[in-house]
């Protein structure tokens, strides 16, 4: 399970890395985890309440992936 900030997060300044190269999109995660069974993949806007440096509207991508059984 993972939750990461998207490049759109740079517009909000409510937390997360300040550089695009450290941010993710749903397509990036789909490609990276294509060998697994993706159970959830969503890019959404959410409200953060995670302390003083992560408060307010945020753009995140959420992923839940299940590893496929080994042969």
N, C-alpha and C positions, 0 to 999 in steps of 0.2 A: 504494500500500500504506500502511496506517495502523494504528496501535495506540493506543488511547486508554483512559483510565480511565473507569469507569462510576460512577454515583452510589453504588452499593454500596461503592465503594472508601473512602468516608468512614468506614466501620466499621473499616477495617484500619489506616489511618495508616502505610502502608508506602511512601508516595510519592504524587505527583500533586497537583493543585490542591486546596486545602482548602475550596472552595465548589462547591455543586451546579451552579451556572450554567456552570461551566467543564468539566463532565463530560458524557459521551455515552452513549446507549443504542444497541442495534442498530437499533431502529425509527427513531431520529433519523437515523442514517447511511443507512438504506435509503431514507428519504424524500429526504434531501439528494442522494443519488447515483442517484436513480431513472432518470435519463436514460442512465446507463452500464450496462454489462453487469457485474453483480455476480458475481465469481468465487468469493469467500469472504466470509462475514459470520458471525461467531461471537462470542457473549458468553460468556466463560469465566472460571474461576478459574485462576490460574497462580502460580508461585513466581518472584519477582524476585531477581536477583543482579546488580544494576546499580550497584554502589557503595554507600557508607554510607547514602544517603538513599532508596534504592530496594531494600529487602531484605525478603523475607517474602511472605506470601500477598497477592495482589492480584486485583481484579476488573477485567477489561479487555474491550474489544470490539475485534476485529480485522476489517479490511476490505481486500479486494483488489478493485479495480474497473477495468474496461477501458473506455476511452472508445469510444463508438460512432463509426464512420466518419462524416465530414462528408458531407452529400448532394452 
